[in-house]
Amino acid sequence: QVQLVESGGGLVQAGGSLRLSCAASGSISSISVMAWYRQPPGKRRELVATITSGGSRNYADSVKGRFTISRDNAKNTVYLQMNSLKPEDTAVYYCNAVYFGYWGSWGQGTQVTVSS
């Protein structure tokens, strides 16, 4: 089992930056992929970025060039650096992980609000 706790959300003006953190605990060695998702108000949850255990990264087209996913293995933490934020980035952001071949359960998420 893997437990994930998101943090770092908040209110920021358009053009600003935020860094989200996702701290993992439990069966860390079983994780093959970690990801950030987001759910804008009234919309479905969508994939934002992924990073594999080998370090490969992928991003949604809407965030390419603005967001960066990274990880600190020593701290068992994955980050999402978000720059040049836009009002349409407003959402609840969730992290999740694939371990033992399956996606884990959703946590509480962290709210990101970008004002225009």
Contact map, one row per residue, 1 for C-alpha under 8 A:
11100000000000000000000001100000000000000000000000000000000000000000000000000000000000000000000000000000000000000000
11110000000000000000000111110000000000000000000000000000000000000000000000000000000000000000000000100001000000000000
11111000000000000000000111000000000000000000000000000000000000000000000000000000000000000000000000000000000000000000
01111100000000000000011110000000000000000000000000000000000000000000000000000000000000000000001100000000001000000000
00111110000000000000111100000000000000000000000000000000000000000000000000000000000000000000001000000000001110000000
00011111000000000001111000000000000000000000000000000000000000000000000000000000000000000000011000000000001111000000
00001111100000000001110000000000000000000000000000000000000000000000000000000000000000000000000000000000000011000000
00000111110000000111100000000000000000000000000000000000000000000000000000000000000000000000000000000000000001000000
00000011111000000111000000000000000000000000000000000000000000000000000000000000000000000000000000000000000001111000
00000001111100000100000000000000000000000000000000000000000000000000000000000000000000000000000000000000000001111000
00000000111110000000000000000000000000000000000000000000000000000000000000000000000000000000000000000000000000011110
00000000011111011100000000000000000000000000000000000000000000000000000000000000000000000000000000000000000000011110
00000000001111110000000000000000000000000000000000000000000000000000000000000000000010000000000000000000000000000111
00000000000111110000000000000000000000000000000000000000000000000000000000000000000111100000000000000000000000000111
00000000000011111000000000000000000000000000000000000000000000000000000000000000001111000000000000000000000000000000
00000000000111111100000000000000000000000000000000000000000000000000000000000000001110000000000000000000000000000000
00000000000100111110000000000000000000000000000000000000000000000000000000000000111110000000000000000000000000000000
00000001110100011111000000000000000000000000000000000000000000000000000000000000111000000000000000000000000000000000
00000001100000001111100000000000000000000000000000000000000000000000000000000011110000000000000000000000000000000000
00000111100000000111110000000000000000000000000000000000000000000000000000000011110000000000000000000000000000000000
00001111000000000011111000000000000000000000000000000000000000000000000000001111000000000000000000000000000000000000
00011110000000000001111100000000000000000000000000000000000000000000000000001110000000000000001000000000000000000000
00011100000000000000111110000000000000000000000000000000000000000000000000111100000000000000000000000000000000000000
01111000000000000000011111010000000000000000000000000000000000000000000000011000000000000000000000000000000000000000
01110000000000000000001111110000000000000000000000000000000000000000000000010000000000000000000000000000000000000000
11100000000000000000000111110000000000000000000000000000000000000000000000000000000000000000000000000000000000000000
11000000000000000000000011111110000000000000000000000000000000000000000000000000000000000000000000000000000000000000
01000000000000000000000111111110000000000000000000000000000000000000000000010000000000000000000000000000000000000000
00000000000000000000000000111110000000000000000000000000000000000000000000000000000000000000000000000000000000000000
00000000000000000000000000111111000000000000000000000000000000000000000000000000000000000000000000110000000000000000
00000000000000000000000000111111110000000000000000001000000000000000000000000000000000000000000011110000000000000000
00000000000000000000000000000111110000000000000000011000000000000000000000000000000000000000000011111000000000000000
00000000000000000000000000000011111000000000000001111000000000000000000000000000000000000000000011100000000000000000
00000000000000000000000000000011111100000000000001110000000000000000000000000100000000000000001111000000000000000000
00000000000000000000000000000000111110000000001111100000000000000000000000000000000000000000001110000000000000000000
00000000000000000000000000000000011111000000001111000000000000000000000000000001000000000000111100000000000000000000
00000000000000000000000000000000001111100000111110000000000000000000000000000000000000000000111100000000000000000000
00000000000000000000000000000000000111110000111100000000000000000000000000000000000000000011110000000000000000000000
00000000000000000000000000000000000011111011110000000000000000000000000000000000000000000011100000000000000000000000
00000000000000000000000000000000000001111111100000000000000000000000000000000000000000011111000000000000000000000000
00000000000000000000000000000000000000111110000000000000000000000000000000000000000000000110000000000000000000000000
00000000000000000000000000000000000000011111000000000000000000000000000000000000000000000000000000000000000000000000
00000000000000000000000000000000000000111111100000000000000000000000000000000000000000000000000000000000000000000000
00000000000000000000000000000000000000110111110000000000000000000000000000000000000000000000000000000000000000000000
00000000000000000000000000000000000011110011111000000000000000000000000000000000000000000000000000000000000000000000
00000000000000000000000000000000000011100001111100000000000000000000000000000000000000000000000000000000000000000000
00000000000000000000000000000000001111000000111110000000000100000000000000000000000000000000000000000000000000000000
00000000000000000000000000000000001111000000011111000000001100100000000000000000000000000000000000000000000000000000
00000000000000000000000000000000001110000000001111100000111100000000100000000000000000000000000000000000000000000000
00000000000000000000000000000000111100000000000111110001111000000000100000000000000000000000000000000000000000000000
00000000000000000000000000000000111000000000000011111111110000000000110000000000000000000000000000000000000000000000
00000000000000000000000000000001110000000000000001111111100000000000000000000000000000000000000000000000000000000000
00000000000000000000000000000011100000000000000000111111000000000000000000000000000000000000000000000000000000000000
00000000000000000000000000000000000000000000000000111111000000000000000000000000000000000000000000000000000000000000
00000000000000000000000000000000000000000000000000111111100000000000000000000000000000000000000000000000000000000000
00000000000000000000000000000000000000000000000001111111110000000000000000000000000000000000000000000000000000000000
00000000000000000000000000000000000000000000000011110011111000000000100000000000000000000000000000000000000000000000
00000000000000000000000000000000000000000000000011100001111100000000000000000000000000000000000000000000000000000000
00000000000000000000000000000000000000000000000111000000111110110000000000000000000000000000000000000000000000000000
00000000000000000000000000000000000000000000001110000000011111110000000000000000000000000000000000000000000000000000
00000000000000000000000000000000000000000000000000000000001111110000000000000000000000000000000000000000000000000000
00000000000000000000000000000000000000000000000000000000000111110000000000000000000000000000000000000000000000000000
00000000000000000000000000000000000000000000000100000000001111111110000000000000000000000000000000000000000000000000
00000000000000000000000000000000000000000000000000000000001111111110000000000000000000000000000000000000000000000000
00000000000000000000000000000000000000000000000000000000000000111111000000000000000000000000000000000000000000000000
00000000000000000000000000000000000000000000000000000000000000111111000000000000011110000000000000000000000000000000
00000000000000000000000000000000000000000000000000000000000000111111100000000001111000000000000000000000000000000000
00000000000000000000000000000000000000000000000000000000000000001111110000000011110000000000000000000000000000000000
00000000000000000000000000000000000000000000000011100000100000000011111000000111100000000000000000000000000000000000
00000000000000000000000000000000000000000000000000100000000000000001111100000111000000000000000000000000000000000000
00000000000000000000000000000000000000000000000000000000000000000000111110011110000000000000000000000000000000000000
00000000000000000000000000000000000000000000000000000000000000000000011111111100000000000000000000000000000000000000
00000000000000000000000000000000000000000000000000000000000000000000001111111000000000000000000000000000000000000000
00000000000000000000000000000000000000000000000000000000000000000000000111111000000000000000000000000000000000000000
00000000000000000000001000000000000000000000000000000000000000000000000111111000000000000000000000000000000000000000
00000000000000000000001110010000000000000000000000000000000000000000001111111100000000000000000000000000000000000000
00000000000000000000111100000000000000000000000000000000000000000000001111111110000000000000000000000000000000000000
00000000000000000000111000000000010000000000000000000000000000000000111100011111000000000000000000000000000000000000
00000000000000000011110000000000000000000000000000000000000000000001111000001111100000000000000000000000000000000000
00000000000000000011100000000000000100000000000000000000000000000011110000000111110000000000000000000000000000000000
00000000000000001111000000000000000000000000000000000000000000000011100000000011111000000000000000000000000000000000
00000000000000001111000000000000000000000000000000000000000000000111000000000001111110000000000000000000000000000000
00000000000000111100000000000000000000000000000000000000000000000110000000000000111110000000000000000000000000000000
00000000000001111000000000000000000000000000000000000000000000000100000000000000011111000000000000000000000000000000
00000000000011111000000000000000000000000000000000000000000000000100000000000000011111101000000000000000000000000100
00000000000001100000000000000000000000000000000000000000000000000000000000000000000111111100000000000000000000000111
00000000000001000000000000000000000000000000000000000000000000000000000000000000000011111100000000000000000000001111
00000000000000000000000000000000000000010000000000000000000000000000000000000000000001111100000000000000000000000100
00000000000000000000000000000000000000010000000000000000000000000000000000000000000011111110000000000000000000011100
00000000000000000000000000000000000000011000000000000000000000000000000000000000000001111111000000000000000000111100
00000000000000000000000000000000000001111000000000000000000000000000000000000000000000001111100000000000000000111000
00000000000000000000000000000000000001110000000000000000000000000000000000000000000000000111110000000000000011110000
00000000000000000000000000000000000111100000000000000000000000000000000000000000000000000011111000000000000011110000
00000100000000000000000000000000000111000000000000000000000000000000000000000000000000000001111100000000011111000000
00011100000000000000010000000000011110000000000000000000000000000000000000000000000000000000111110000000011010000000
00010000000000000000000000000000011110000000000000000000000000000000000000000000000000000000011111000011110000000000
00000000000000000000000000000011111000000000000000000000000000000000000000000000000000000000001111100011000000000000
00000000000000000000000000000011110000000000000000000000000000000000000000000000000000000000000111111111000000000000
01000000000000000000000000000111100000000000000000000000000000000000000000000000000000000000000011111111000000000000
00000000000000000000000000000111000000000000000000000000000000000000000000000000000000000000000001111100000000000000
00000000000000000000000000000001000000000000000000000000000000000000000000000000000000000000000001111110000000000000
00000000000000000000000000000000000000000000000000000000000000000000000000000000000000000000000001111111000000000000
00000000000000000000000000000000000000000000000000000000000000000000000000000000000000000000000111101111100000000000
01000000000000000000000000000000000000000000000000000000000000000000000000000000000000000000000111100111110000000000
00000000000000000000000000000000000000000000000000000000000000000000000000000000000000000000000100000011111000000000
00000000000000000000000000000000000000000000000000000000000000000000000000000000000000000000011100000001111110000000
00011100000000000000000000000000000000000000000000000000000000000000000000000000000000000000011000000000111110000000
00001100000000000000000000000000000000000000000000000000000000000000000000000000000000000000010000000000011111000000
00001110000000000000000000000000000000000000000000000000000000000000000000000000000000000001111000000000011111100000
00000111110000000000000000000000000000000000000000000000000000000000000000000000000000000001110000000000000111110000
00000000110000000000000000000000000000000000000000000000000000000000000000000000000000000111100000000000000011111000
00000000111100000000000000000000000000000000000000000000000000000000000000000000000000001111100000000000000001111100
00000000111100000000000000000000000000000000000000000000000000000000000000000000000000101110000000000000000000111110
00000000001111000000000000000000000000000000000000000000000000000000000000000000000011111100000000000000000000011111
00000000001111000000000000000000000000000000000000000000000000000000000000000000000001100000000000000000000000001111
00000000000011000000000000000000000000000000000000000000000000000000000000000000000001100000000000000000000000000111
